[in-house]
Amino acid sequence: MQLEDKELLQLFRQPGTKEKAFTALIKKYQERLYWHIRRMVVDHDDANDVMQNMFIKVWNGLENFREDSQLYTWLYRIATNESLSILEQSKKRSAISMSDVEHNLANKVVADSNFDANKLEWKLQLAIQQLPEKQRIVFNLRYFDEMPYEEMSRVLDTSEGALKASYHHAARKIEEYIKNN
């Protein structure tokens, strides 16, 4: 049985149950967060690095979590920011443009043994990697995580209208890509 977020937070704030509460939080959210991160960074090892960094930040900041938003919204925001950081670091290390990083991400999808080139899922993943970074994030949050625009607005600190427009443009580009490839 999973604990409710309020219970997890109460247990985390008590020294005797802090580690138990954190372990329960990880178990509750790690799979959803992993796939959110993986869709952004593509590579499994990078996703694991982001997860580790994210949970360190969560451990250090959870005691001060003000509960202005839902816990998972706060976690998604940290995961998104950490994912963007690793993509930015990758770009700086390579000293190449963001379009080259996006091309590299698309190549990782093609090279991934879990994808079958004949399947629509593979084409969808490849199409997603062709999107500009912001549209890719918005599309992933809405399509895969089914996150409402209101929550997405809190995670990305962007207006709902801008998010809806980004999602619409992303969906249109994906549809065109799949039709033409």
C-alpha angles and dihedrals in degrees: 000000000000121000121235115252094251090055091048091052093048091049092046091055092056113082094220095055102029097107093043091051092048091050089051090049091052092049091049097050110019098094095048091045093046092056092044090053094041091055088054101044097024096202117099094218092049090049090053091049090051091048091052093048091045095052091048088055090046091051091050096044106032095088089061095044103133096201092232086138135021116286094243090052089055091047092049090051092053091045091049093048092047090049091051089048093054091047090050091048089050090052092050094046091052094040089218134126124272090248088060090050089051089048088050090051090051090051089053089055091051091048095047109111091211091069124081111207091218095058126093090227090062091050090048092052091047091049091050091054089056091061123098111263097257094048091047092054094046092047093050094048093048102036103036103024094034088220114175115241090244092059092041088054090058094045095049098029091231132125119266090237092056090048092051090050092048091050092048092050092045093050091049092050092048092049091051092047093051092047093051100042 
